[in-house]
Amino acid sequence: MIATSQPCELLTKSWGETFSLIMKKMDLWIYFRFCEGNIYTIRKNETESCLTERGGEWLKHIYEFNRGSFIFSDVLLKKRESEENFAEIVLKSIKNNKILTVKVRSDLHFDLRNIYRIEM
């Protein structure tokens, strides 16, 4: 899941790995990628993932395209949870300042479902 402060066609027009815009709310465009794979992150287990080299480059491109930080979460949706449900959790976390800020690096690990502000 990625949330940006402006439309990000880089997410919707990437060949083979496109994201879908699912919501625009609170001046954020919220995108989901609906298939799993090891392109951007590799799942270590049911609670943690690790950024791939390609994923690090991709996050840098999004940062440049967005002209600054953006919100990221590696998500395993819960049973019967929709993308929109998770997007509402993200928006609530943003509103309550419950977001972790991380800088992109090669050994970056993500706790699944945590919400991160990506910086360079």
Order of alpha helices (4+ residues) and beta strands (2+ residues): beta-alpha-beta-beta-beta-beta-alpha-beta-alpha-beta-beta-beta
